[in-house]
């Protein structure tokens, strides 16, 4: 499985998340990233999220500019 740095990431919309680990989707057998929100939203504080690794590492087009969906900032 492709490695991803554990630590603090910034989502392209500005919120911070902590990548905790990676795993494998039980049905699709694809790598996923397990991460935690570092802000309070319309969910419990510290909510865990899971996203396919490919999607976590992809870029998004914002106003014609390719931007990483998540940008690594620092270790936890």
C-alpha positions in Angstrom: 0.0 0.0 0.0 1.2 3.5 -0.8 2.4 5.3 2.3 1.0 8.7 3.5 2.5 10.9 6.1 0.7 10.9 9.4 0.2 14.4 10.8 -1.7 17.6 10.3 -3.3 18.5 6.9 -5.2 21.5 5.6 -8.2 20.8 3.4 -8.5 23.1 0.4 -11.5 24.7 2.1 -9.3 25.7 5.1 -10.2 23.2 7.9 -7.5 21.2 9.6 -7.4 17.4 10.0 -5.1 14.9 11.6 -4.2 11.8 9.5 -4.2 8.9 12.0 -3.6 5.8 9.8 -4.4 4.0 6.6 -6.5 0.9 6.1 -8.2 -1.2 3.4 -11.8 -1.0 2.4 -13.4 -4.4 3.3 -15.4 -4.7 0.0 -13.5 -2.7 -2.6 -10.1 -3.7 -1.2 -8.8 -0.2 -1.9 -6.5 1.8 0.4 -8.3 4.4 2.6 -7.1 7.2 4.8 -8.4 7.5 8.4 -8.4 11.0 9.7 -9.8 13.2 12.4 -11.4 16.7 12.2 -9.5 19.2 14.3 -12.4 21.6 14.4 -16.0 21.5 15.6 -18.6 21.4 12.9 -22.1 19.9 12.6 -20.7 16.7 14.0 -19.0 15.6 17.3 -15.6 17.1 18.1 -12.8 14.8 16.9 -15.1 13.0 14.4 -13.2 10.3 12.5 -13.5 10.3 8.7 -12.4 7.7 6.0 -11.7 8.6 2.4 -10.1 6.6 -0.4 -6.4 7.2 -0.6 -6.6 8.2 -4.3 -9.3 10.8 -3.5 -7.3 12.1 -0.5 -4.2 12.7 -2.7 -6.0 14.1 -5.7 -6.1 17.7 -6.8 -9.2 19.8 -7.2 -9.8 22.7 -9.6 -10.4 26.0 -7.8 -11.0 29.0 -10.0 -8.9 27.4 -12.8 -6.0 26.4 -10.5 -5.2 22.8 -9.6 -4.9 22.6 -5.8 -4.3 19.6 -3.5 -7.4 18.4 -1.8 -5.3 18.0 1.4 -1.9 19.7 2.0 0.5 18.3 4.6 1.5 20.9 7.2 3.4 19.3 10.0 3.7 16.2 12.3 1.0 15.8 14.9 
